[in-house]
Amino acid sequence: MRRVRRRVRTGKEPGLPDRVAIGVLVAAYPPDLVDAAIDACEARELRRRALPARLVAYYTMAMTLCFDLGYGEVWNTLLAGLSLSPASQPRQDARMRPSAAAISKARARLGWRPLAELLSMAMAQNGREPAPRAYWRNLRKLTISGLAMKVPASRANGAAFGSEREGGLPQVGMVALTETGSRALAGVHVGPAGEGEQAMARRLWPLLRPGDVVVADRGFLSYANLDAVVRAGAHAIFRADDDEDLPVLEPLPDGSHLSRITDTSHDGEAAPTTVYGGEAARAAARGEGAAPTTGQGIPVRVIDYHVTRKDTPADEHVRLVTTLLDREAYPLEEFPARLAERCELASAIGELEARLHDGPGVLLRSKSPDMVRQEVYALLCVYQAVRHLVTASAENEAMDMGRITFTRTPAPAAS
């Protein structure tokens, strides 16, 4: 079996940055919130234990934050970070250090659902971000992106998550909705990577609300996804392939054109619906309720432009499909910046793997499906806590959050 590759520090006392980092977790997830998540999932211990559910929840988050530490060193770091907590003092005084086996059993008792519930509570507490980067023409900007992470090879992991190829390692997949302004998570779905990003995305569209605009790469463009976004009362800006079938229904003076995305899921035939054309499209986009013309598909506006890159001799052609049909309310020249913002984010969950950990070759620790999910949700909780810290820091210093990197924020930057 392939071994998990990670650097493990041993025999070192936790430094101040490590303690501050644990403090960030406690600030983002105070004990009463952690207890509420545990109780909501009925995961509270039935008798007094040396490793109660709340402490184990913090441990799982610390384990992902301190990825280069062994289990014992993670415990020392956690207690050092909780040094101001009266509940942790007896454990420190007694120099209590549970074995790896005891920690594994405690993690199994807790399960993954309390961490998922804690993340949901944290995402629900996110208000509309007041920073200028959060909105564009009164629309809250979101991006959706996906990531697959390798997990240790085991029979259980292989059965639950499958593998990237025959004989390869199992992979857990994630798709996340992220606020462009704060870069905080607004919704997450975790499952086997083989489930596919489009299928995962359909679990998240109901989280959209009127006044949202979601930006996505070409892998998310489909009738089903656009239909779900529109039904939620939100708007979409999706990148399309150059060969996407987007007939010109009406050319617009700014160089864009009106088109439609059809549903071909019914034996290859487009499902009948309505499409707006001409002035009706622009009136409907302004919310004036103009009568639609009969047709097929979802009405969209198609925007083409070219990007010049220093590392390539030829310009890159970019095609965007958007449900924002009104060219006067949403000028064509502002759309490239929306896609550039998505690229600038490098996807929120991509930052998790590449920056909080050691890069795409790093595996999660856990060898059972439930513990993989627990570790993934703990990792997402850590990311959300760091974004909370970054947002608060940016507001206090009147800084642009887009200029604060995620690379070193979890520990030194916090001090």
N, C-alpha and C positions, 0 to 999 in steps of 0.2 A: 504493500500500500504506500502510495506517495505521501511523504511527510509534509506537514504544514511548514512553510518557510516563513520564519519571522525572527527577528533579533530579540533575544530575551536578556534583560539585565537582571542580575542576581546580586544579592548581598549589599545592596545600596539602600540607604535611608531615603525616603521621599523628600525631595527638595521643595522649596517654596512654590515653584510653578505647578508642581503636581498637586500640592494642597489647594492652591487657588483654583485649579481646574476642577477638582472635586467640589469646591465651594460653588462653582458656576452651576453644577448639576443641582445642588441643594437649593440654590436661589431660583432656578427655573422650575424645579419640581419640589416644592416644600413638602414636608412629611404628610400633611393632611391631604394633599392632592394625590400622593402615592398611595396612601391608605384608601382613599376613595376609589382609585382604580383597582386596587386589590379586592376591596369589598364588592365592587360591581361585578367582578369575575368570580366571586366566591372562592378566592384563593387564600383566605386568611388561615393561619395555622390554628389547629384545634387544641393544641396544648403549648405550654411555654417551651420555647426552643432556644438554643444558643444562636441559631441563625434564623431569626424571624423573617417573615415575608418582606417587610419593608426594607430591612437591611440587605436582603438578597437582591431586591429590585435595584437598589443603589449599586450593589456589587456588579450586577450584569452591565450596568451603564459604565461603571469604572473600568470594567474589563475591556470594553471596546475603546474607551478613551485612552487607556494605558495599554495599547495593543502590543507593545514591545516588552511587557513585563510578564513574568510567570504568575501563576495563580496566587502564590504566597505573597509576592511583592505587590500584586494588585490589592490584596487584603491590607497590607501595611499602608499603602497609599490611601486607601479608602478611610481607614481609621484616622490617619493623620489629617485628612481633609475634613473629617467630621469631628475634629478635636474640640470644637466649641460646643458640641452636642452633649448634654449630660448623659444621654442614653448610651453613648459610646465610651464614656469614661471608665466604667468598670472593666470593659474588655481591654482597654489600653493598660489599665493598672495591672490586670492579671496577665498581660502579654499574651492574650488569647490569640491563637493562630490555627484555624481549622485546617484539616487535611484537604487535599485536592478531592478525595473521595467524598468527604462531608459537603464540600462546596457543590460538587456535581449532584449529589442527592438533593440538596437544598434548591438548586436551580430547577431540577426536575419537578419538585413539589410546587414551585411557583408557577412553572409553565410559561408560555409566551403571551397568553391573552392579556394579563395585567400590563405588560409593556405596550402592547398594541392599544389598549384602552387609555393608558397614560399619554401616548402620543396623540390619540384622538382628542383627548381633553385639552392638550396643549395647543393643537391646531384650532380647536373651537374657540380658544381664548384670543386668538389673533384677531385684532380689529383691523379696520381698513387703514393701511399704512399712510401716514400724512406726508411722507417724504415726497418731493417733487418727482422722483423717479418712479413712484408707484402708479402714477396715472398718466394717461395720454388722452387728451381731448375728452376728459371726464369718464374715461373707461379704465377700470382697474386691470393692469397688465398681469397676465399669468403665462407661464410656459409649461409644457408637458414634455417629459423626457423619460427614457428608460435606461436600465442598466442590468447586466447579468453578472453575478459574482460566483466564482468557483467555491465549492464547499468540499470538505474532505471526502474521499471515496469510502463508502460503506454500503452494505446491501440496502439498509433502510434509506439512506440519502439517495441512492440510485433509483429506488422504487418511487420515492416521493417527488424527486426533482428531475430525473432523467439525466442525460449527459449531453455535452455539446457535440459529440460525435461518438462513433462506436469505439469503445475502449477509453473514452475521455472521462473527465471529472464531472460529477453532477454540478448543476448550476441553478441557483435561485435567482429569479427575476424580480425586478421592481419597476414600477412606473409611478411617477410622482408629478403632481401639480405643484408648481412653485410660484410664489409671488415675486414678480420681477423686482419690485422696489426693495423689499426686505430680504429677498432670497430665502424666506422661510417657507416651510412646507405647508401646503393648503390641503393636500390629500395624497394618500399613498395606497397602492395595492401591491401585495407581495404574494408571489406564487412561483410555480415551476417556470423556468425560462422558456420552456417549450410552449407555454400557454400563449405567448405572442404579445407584443406590445399593443396591438390594436384591441385584442380581447381584454387586456388589462385596462386599457384606457376607458373602455365602455363602463367599467365599474366606477370611474371617477367623474364622468360628465355630469351626473346628478348633483355634484357638489358645486357646480357653477351656479351663479346667480345673475339676474339682470344687471347690466352695467359692467360685466366682465368681458375681456377680450383675451383669448388664449392663442398663443403662438406655438406652432409645432413644425417639426421637420417633415420631410416628404413621406417618411414611413407611417405617418398617422393619417394621411389624406385618404378618405373613403366617404362614400355616401352615408354609411351608418354613423360615422363619427360626426360629420357635419350636421346630420339630422339631429343627433343627440345634443349637440351644442346649441343649435337653434331652438330646440324644444325647451332647453333650460333658460331661454331668454338671453343667452350670451352671444358673443360674436367670435368669429374664427379668422385667423391669418395662418394658413397652412402653406408650406412650400410644396410645389408640385414637380413631377418629373417633366423634362422637356417634351416627351412624347405623350403626355397625358392628353386624352381626347377632350378638348375644351373648345367647342364650336363658337364662332363669333356670332352672337345674336345681335349685338349692336356695338359698333366701335364708338368710343368716347373721345372727346376732343383732347384729353390729356395723354392719349396714347394707350390707355387701358381699354378693355372691352368687357361687356357683359356676356356671361355664358351660363352654363348649368352643369351640375354634377348629378348624374342619373344613377338610379338603383338598378343594378344588373343582377341582383341576387335571385330573381325569379326566372329560372331557366334561361338566363341570358337576355331576358327582355326587360326593358325599363318599366318600372312600376309607375302607373299614372299618378300624378300629383299636380301641383300648380307651380308656375314659374312667373316671375315678374319681368316685364320687358319695358324698355324705353323709359318714358317719364314716370310710368307706374312704379318702376324699380326705384327711382330716386325718391319719389313721394313716399313709398313704403319705408325706405331707409330712414327718412326723416320722421317716421311715425305718424304720417298723415292719413294712413289707412286707405290708400287708393285701392280700387278694385283690381285684383290680379287678372292676368290673361291666362287662359288655359294652356297647359303644356306639360312637360315632364321634367322632373329633377328639381334640385335646390338651386335657386339663383345665386350666382357668384360674380364677382368682379375679378378679372385676371390682369395681373400686373407683371410686366417683363422688364428686366433691367440687367446691366452687366456690371461686374465687379472686377477691378484691376488689382491683381496681387503681385507683390514684389518677387515671390518665389516661382511664379509661372509666367511664361512668355505670352500666353493667350488670356484674354478676358474670360471670366466665368459667367455663364448665362444663368440667371436666377429667375424663376417663375413663381409667383405667389398667387394663391387663391384666397379670396376673402369674402365674407358675407357683408362687409361694410361697402354698400353699393354706391353711396352718395360721394361723388368725386369732389364736391365742394366742401362738404363737412369733413372729409378725410382725404386730404391731398395726396396724390401719388408719391410725391417726393419724400414723404415722411415714412413710407412703409419700409424701405431698406433698413432704417434704424431699428425698427421693431425686430427684424430677423437678426440684426447684428447684436442686439441686446441678449437674445437667446443664446447666440454663440458665445457672447462674453460671459454668460453664466457658466458655461462649460457643463451645464446641467447640474442641478443641486446634488443629486445622488451620485453623479460622477465625481464631484468634489469629495464626497464621503470616502470613496475608495482610493482615489488618486492622491489625496492630500492628508486626510486624517490617518489613513493607513500608509502602506509603503508602495502602493501602485497596483496595477491590474494583475500582477502575478501573485498577489498575496491571497491566501485562502482564509475563510472563516475557521474558527477553531472547532466547532461542534460537529459531532459525528452522528447525531440523530436528528430527524426532521424537526421535531418540536424545539430542540435546543438551537438549531439553525435559525428558525423563525424568531426565537427569543433573542438571539444575538443580533439579528437584522433589525428588529424593532428597537432594541437597546441602542444600536448604532444610529438609527434614525432619531431617537430621543436625544442622543448626544448632539447630533447635528442641529436639531431644533433649539437646544439650549444655547449652543454657540451662536446661532443666528440671533437669538434673543439678546445675547450679550453684545453682539456687534451693533444691533439696532439701537440699543440703549446707549452705547458708547458714541455712536454717530450723532444721535440726538443731543447728547450732552455737550459734545464738542462742535456741533453744527457742521458736521462733515458729511460728504456724499458717501453713502454706504457702498456705492459701486467702486469706491477707491480703497476699501478695506478688504484685504485678501483673507482667505480662510486658512491659509497655509499654517500660520503659527498662532492663530487666535486661541485654540483650545487651552493653552497653558501660558506661555510667557506673556503674550499680549494682554492677557487678562489682568496681569499685575501692573 
